[in-house]
Amino acid sequence: MFAGLPELGISNGEDLKETLTNCTEPLKAIDQFQMENGILLPTLQSALPFLDLHGTPRLEFHQSVFDELRDKLMERVATIAEGKEDDRYGKLEELLEKSFPLVKMPSIQPVVMQVLKHLPKVPEKKLKMVMADKELYKVCAVEVKRQIWQDNQALFGDEVSPLLKQYIVEKEAALFSSDLSILHNFFSPSPKTRRQGEVVLKLTQMIGKNVKLYDMVLQFLRTLFLRTRNVHYCTLRAELLMSLHDLDISEICSVDPCHKFTWCLDACIREKFVDGKRARELQGFLDGVKKGQEQVLGDLSMILCDPFACNTLVLSIIKNLQELLSQDALPRDSSDLMLLLRMLSLGQGAWDMIDSQVFKEPRLDLEVVTRFLPAMMSVVVDDHTFIVEQKLPSEEKSSLSYPTTLPDAFIRYLQENRVACEMGLYYVLHIAKLRNKNALQRLLPSLVETYNDMAFGDIFLHLLTGHLTLLSDEFGSEDFCSVVFDGFLLTSYSSKENVHRHALRMLLHLHHKVLPSYMETLVKTLEPPKQSSEPVKELYTQLTEKLEAQKKSPPPPDEPPSLDLGLHPVTVPTTAATPTTPI
């Protein structure tokens, strides 16, 4: 407890013990010890007996004086650090030399830590002593830890790793949320809200203004993205940069070549749309990558691989396609559309680029523009035509039946091209949003085989299950249930546990709508095998309990879902031009 006092020439308990052991008059020895080691203030000597008469212990008095002096000293340290004196850091270093031997003394430790905190460069020897002592390292300020971390990547990695794991767990938990809603889903929180998350704030604090630590975190994120292919690391890469931007940390933002691009894209994500002006700004950043700096494309591709960025790009592409249809124009004639496809392609190719270390923008397959998009547009026309015809009087309806098949090019590109597949999946979501049951029944079976099984990814399934709540009444039809479950979800639930979970999540919300006989079959089919994870078993238990409760009491009255989707249909021309679907 009193370690370090002898180094400063101050007597401690051992000295008193030795004095009492060797003296002949203990009372005089104690008086002498108190005189030599008490507060050296002559005017205080006459006051001490007065305090004794009032029963105030000497320890209590000295402790109160000590606490007051310590608080004053800590305030003085902060004042010196914030001052403008040329030798202010010299004063702090001098105080550190005098106080550091007492760093293990609990009463003095706060002063030492205060001095360390305000020193922009702590002496290497002192840093090593702090790092070697777990207790000291634990209590020292983050400003001191930054100086330790910047030369010790392994230790910094140990500190950051639990935060990165926590971040991924939180993102995946959001995708498997018990809430199913079209209005409140994974993409609902604004960028600013997401940056207020615990992990982002902690990482931002740990980095401070230290460029070296920022680069380390980016390297951790790249490595983990390569190792796991988990796109949430791309989200964190963008969120971290924008969090530092919010705090106006120019030391880092000014040296990150992705800063202005990410800032512009962040505004687009906030609006869930890339308008023409911002599209040109983003294009300028992409075209501005200089020769010899191509490695920047690796980070730009990660930022575009962020699911929130991807979501914004595809929504913008679909709105752009609708505009083209209403104008009877071709996809390849739109420079904005070509840029959106270029950025989507760059984001989708992030993993391949970083893995290969070949920092070259991937060439967009032109057949996506010349073959897939026209095929997709024909599907859009079919779907819209059917909706319009359903509203016409029977005598005005055409004799043509609703097509049951999809264009070969549409199906083929869903399977062979990741950019085309992403657009196709979002069109399925759009159809569900419009409650077009017939179109959905035609599209869903085509998703059983998609590029890299993208249709069975957590993000798409999370969105699809939420969108299907708009068609809850249709689950009373065995034909519709058969398409959703037998024709799509149940084709892979046994090999992909995440699909199993999403199917159970949806049934927890819609079980009372499903035909009882079909529901009985689903419950048997979806019973988890013994090796299933706890979340799957827990969902299944919740479902069976709800079904039992449903048998005992009538279902609650349905509340129709809100239709305020924030969508503004584009007017379809009344000429002979191809009709379009409002998106």
N, C-alpha and C positions, 0 to 999 in steps of 0.2 A: 504493500500500500504506500510505503514511503520510499520506494525505490528512486534513486537518482539524487536524493538530498545530499549525501556525502560529496558527490561530484561538484556540487555548488557551494561546498563549505558550510552546509547547514547541518546541525546535529539532528539525529533522529532517535527513535526509541532505544536502539542498541547502545547509543552513546549514553543515554540516561541510565540504562541498566548497568553499564560498566562503571559509571560515576558512583552510583549507589553501592555497588559491590565493593569498591575500593575505598570509600570514604569512612571517616570515624563519626561524623556528625551529619546524618541524613537530612535533617530539616534545613541546615545551612546549605547543604549541597543542592537541595531542591530549589531553595530561594535563589541561589547563584545561577542554576540552570534556567529558571524562569526569567531572571534578569537578562541573561545573555541571549536568550532565544525568543523573548517576548517582543512586542511592538516597541521599536526603539524611538519612543517619543517621550521626552522628559516630563512634559505636562500631564502625561497619562498616569504616572506613578502614583500621584496623590489620589486619582480617581478610582483606581482599582480597589483599595480598601473600602471605599464608599460603596462600590458595587457589591463587595463581600458582605457588608452590613445588611444590604437589601436581599441577600440570598441569591444573587445572580451568579451562577457558576462561571468560572473563568473561561471554560471551554465554549459555553454558549456565547459569551461576549466576543471571544476571538473568532468564533465561527461566523458571527454576523458581520464583523469587520472584514473578514476574509472574503465573504460572499460579495459584499459591497465593492471591495477593491477589484475583485475578479470581473464583475460586471462592468465597472468603469474601464478596466484594462481592455476588455473585449470591444467596448464601444470605441475606445481610442484606436485600436487596431483597424477597425472598419473605417474610421475617420482618416487615418493615415493612408489606407489603401485607396480611398476615394479622392484624396487630395491631389494637389498638382506639384508637390515638392519634388525636385529632381532626385533627391536621395530617399524617397519614401520606401522604395523596395529595399534599399540598404538598411534602413531602420528596422524593417520587418525581418530581414535576414539576421540582423544582430539579435533581435528579440527571440527569434527561432533558436539560435545557438544557445541562448541562456535558458530557454524554457524546455527545449526538447528532451533533456535528460529526465524531466518529470512527466513525460508523455503517458506513462503507465499509471500515474497517480490520478484517480478519478476526479478529484477536485480541481486539478490543474489542467487535465486533458482538454477541456473545451477551449481553453486559451490557445494551447498548442495547435489544435485543429483549426481555430479561427485564423491563426497566422498562416498555416499551410494553405488554407483555402484562398487567401488573398495574394499569395505569391504566384506570379505568372510562370515562374520557373523554379520549382523546388529543387534544392541540391540533390544530385543523383544518389548520394549516400543515404540521405533521409528517405527518399522514395523507396529505396531497396529495403530499408528497415521497416517501413510501413507495409510494404508488399509481403515481407517475410512473416509478419505477425498477423494472423487471421483476425484477431480482435481489433487491432488498430485499423486494418484494411476495411473492416466492416463499418466502423464508425466515421471514417474520414469522408469529407465532402466529395461530391461528384467532380468538382473542379480538380481535386487532387487525383482522383481515380483516372480522370482523362489523361493526365500526364503519365500515369502508370500504364494505362491501356495502349497508348500510342506506340509504345516500344515492346508491347507484350500481346501479340495478336491472339495467342492461345487463351490467355486469361480473359481478354475482351470477348472472345468467342464463347467462353463459358458463361459470361454474364448475359450475352445477347441471346444465346440459344433458347433458353426457356421462354423468352418473350416471343421469338419467332414461332415456336411451337404453339404458344397460347394464341397467337394471331390466326394460325391455320385452323386450330380447333374452333375458334369463334366464327370464322367464315363458314366452315363446314356445318356448324350448328345452325347458322342462319339458313343454310340451304335445306336443312332437315327440320326447320321450324314446324311446330304443331299448327301454326296458323296457315291457312290456305286462302289467299286473296289476290285478286288481280290488281287491286289498288295499293296494297301494302306487301311488297315482295322484296326479294334480295336487292333489287336495284332502286328501291324507293328512297333510302337515305341520301341526302345531298352530299357532295364531296366535302364540304366544310364540316358537316356532322360526322362523317366517317373519320375525319382527321382529328376529331376530339376523342377518339377511342384511346383506351388506357395504354395499349402497346405503342401506338404511334407517338403519344405524348412522352412516354418513358424513353423511347429511342431518341427522340428529338432532344430530350434533356441530357441523355448520356453523350450525345455527339457534341452538343453546344455549338461552338464555332470552329471545331477542330476538323479540318478538311481530311486529315489522315484517317480519323475514326469514321468519317462519312464514307470514304472510299472503302474502308474495311467492311462496313455494313453492306455496301453495294456488292462487294465481292462475295460475301456470305449469301446474299440473295441470288446472285447469278449461279453460284455453285449449287444451292438447294433447288433452284428451278431446273437446272440440268439434271440433277440427281432424281428428282421426283416428278418433273413435268407439271407441277402444281402451279396453275396460273395465278393463284392468290399471292404468290411472291411478287408477281409483276404489279399487282395492285399496290402492295406495300411499297414497292420501289417508287411509284408515282406519289403515293400519299405522303411518304417521308419527305420527298423533295418539296411538295406543296406545303407541308407543315412548317418546314424551314423558311419557305417563302412568306407564309403568314406572319412569322416572327421577324421577318426582315433580316435574316441572317445573310447579309450580302457576301460575307467571306466565303460561303459555300455556293450560294445561288449564282454568283458571278463567275465561278470557275466550272460549274456543271454545264456542259454544252447543250444539255437537254432541257434546261430551265425554261426558256421562252416557249419552246414547243409544248412542254407539259402544261405550262400556265395557260396557253391558248386552248389546248385540248380540254383542260379542266373546266374552262368556261363552257365549252360545247357539251361536256358531260352534264354540267349543271342544268343546261337547257334541254338535254336529251336530243339535240339536233345540231348538225354542222351546217351553218348557213354559208352562203357564197363568199362573204367577206372573210370569215375565219378559215374557210377552205383554202382560199388563196394565201392566207398567212401561213397555214400549215405547209402548203406546197413550197412556199419560199424557204421554210426551215429545212425541208427535205432536200430541195435542190441546192441549198447552201452548204451542204456537207462537202468540205474541201478535200482535195486529193491529199492523201497521207493521214487523213483523220477519219477514214471509213469506219473505224472501230466504234464511232459514235452511233452508227446504224444498229449496232447490237443493243445498246441501251434504248434507242428510239423504238426498236422492234419490241422490246420488253414492255415499254410504256403503252404501245398499241395493242399488246397482247393482254393487257389488263381487261378482264371481263366487262368492266364499266365502260371502257373505251370501245370495246368491240360492240357492246350493246348499242351505244350511241351511233357508231358507224353504220350498223346494219339497219337500224331504224331510219337513219337518214337516207340510206340507199333505197329502201322501200318507198319512202315519201318521194324521192327523186324519180323513181320508176313510175309512180302514179302520175306525176306531173308530165312525164314524157308520154304516157298513154293518153292523157287528156289533150295533149297537143299533137297527137298522132306522129310523134318523133321517134327516132331510133336511139337505143342506148348508147351506141358508139359516137353519137353526135353531141353527147353531153360531157363537157370537160369536168364539171363538178362530179358527175357519176364516176368518171374514170379515175379521178383523184381519190374518191372514197374507196373504190375497189383497190386502188394502189395501196392505200393505208391499211385496209383490211388484210390484204395479201401480205404486207410487211409484218403486221402483227401476228398473223397465223403462222408465219415462217420463223418466229423468234427463236424457238428451241433449236431448229435446224441450223440457223445462222450462228448461234452462240456455241453450239456443239461442234460445228465444223470449223469455227473461227475464220470462215470465209465471209467477210463483211461486204457483201454485195447485195443490193436490193433485188429480191426475187422478181423474175419476169412474170407478169400476169398472163395467164393462159388466155389468149385472145378468143378462143372458142367459148370461154365463159360468157363473153360479151356477144359473140356472133351466133352462138347456138343455144347456150343454157338460158340466157335472159329472154330471148324470144319465146322459148318453150315455156318459161315461167309466166311470161305475159299472156300466153294463150290460155294457161290455167286460170289466171286472174280473170280473163275475159269470160271463160266458161262459168266461173263461179258467180260473177256479177250478173251475167245474162240470166242465169237460173233464178237469182234473187228477184230481178226485175220481172221476169215472167210470172213468178208466183203471185205478184201483186196485180197482174192484168186480169180482166174478165175472161172467163173460159173461152169465149168465142174468138178472142184476140191472141190466145196462146198458140205458139207454133207447134207443129207436130213432132219436132225434134225432141228426143228424150235427153235427160241429163247424162253426159258421158260418165262412164264408170271406170275408164282407164286414163292413165296419164301419158303424156308424150314420152317417147323412149329417151330423148335427149335429157329431159328433166330427171328421170329416174337414174340414168347413167351418170350424170354429173353429181347427183347426190352421193353416189357411191365412190366416185373417183376424184373429186376435187373438193378440197376443204373450204375454199371461199364460196363455191356454189352451194355446198351443203349448209353452210352457216346461213346463207340467204334463204334457202328452202325451209330450214327449221323455223326461221322467224316468220315466214309466210304462213306456216301452219299455226303459229301463235296468233297471227293476225286474223286468220279464219275463225279460230276459236273465239276471239274477241268479238267478232261479228255474229257469233252464234249460228254460223252456217253449218248445220249438222251434216248435210249431204256432202259438202266439200270436205269436211273433216273426215268423214267416213271413206272418202276416196283417197285422201292424202296419207292418213295414219299408217296403213299397211306398207306404204313405200318407205317408211322410216325404219323398218326392221333391219335393212342393210344400208348403212350410211358410211361415209368416210370415217375411218377410225372409230366407228360406233359412237359418233357424236350425238346421235339422238338418244343415247342411253347415258349421257353425261349428266351430272347432278344439276348443273345450271339449267339446262333445257328442261329436264324433268320437273324441277322446282317451278319453273314458269308455266309449263304445260298443265300441271296439276292445279295450279291456281287459276289458270284460264278456264279449265274444264268446269269449275264451279259455276260459271255462267250458263252452262248447259246442264245443270243439275237435274232438271225435269226429264231430260232425254235418257237418263240412266234407268228410267222405268221401262225402257224398251230393250228387249233382249238383243235385238239386232245391233243397237248402238253399243251396248255393253260388250257384245262379242267383238266388235271392231276395236274398242279401246283396250280391252283386256286380252282376249284370245288372239286378236290380230296384231297387237303391239306389245303391251307390257309383259304378258306372260310368256312371250317368245324368248325372253332372256332372264327372267327373274331368278331362275335356279342357278345360273352361272354368274349373275351379277347381283350381289347382295344389295347394292344401292338401289337397284330397280325394285327389289322386294320391299325395301323401306318406303320408297315413294308410293308404291301401290297401296301399301297399308295406310300411309298418311292420308291419301285421298279417300280411301274407304271409311276412315274414321270420321270424315266430314260428310260423306255422301251415302253412307250405308242405308239410311232410312229411305233413300230414293231408289235404290237398286231393287229390282224384282226379287222377292223373297227366295224363290226357287234358285235363281242365279246366284244370289248372295250365299246361299248354303253351299253351292259348289265352290265359290271363290274362297270361302272360309276353309274348306278342306284342302284346296289347292295351295293356299298361301300359308298353311301351317308350317312354322319354321322347323327345319331339321335340328337335331341335337347340337351340331357344330356351329349353328348360327350365333351371331353376336348378340349381346344383351339388348342393344337398342331394337333389333328386329323382334326379339322375343317380347320385349316390353310393349311394343306397338301392337303386336298380335294379341297380347293379353288385354290391352285396353279395348281393342276392337271386339273381342268376344264378350267382355264385360258390358260394353255398350249394347251389344245385340241382346244380351240377357235382360238388361234393363228395359230395352225397347219392347220386349215381349210382355213385360209386366205393366207398362204404361203407354198410352198413346203418344205418338210423336208430337213435338211442339209445332205450332204453325210456322210455315216457311216465311222467311223475310226475303223479298226479292232483292238480288244484288244491285248495287248502284250502277247506273250506266254512265256516270260522269267519268269518262276515261281520258278526258283531255285530248280527244281526237277531233280533228276538223276535216270533214270530207271535202274533197275537191269536186266541183261541179262537173258532171259528165256532159260532154257536148251532145247536142240533140241532132247533129248531122249524121251522116252515114259512117262517121269515124268509129273506130272500135270502142265499145263501151268498156268502162273500167270499174273496178271496185274501190269505193272510198276506203282509205287507209288512215 
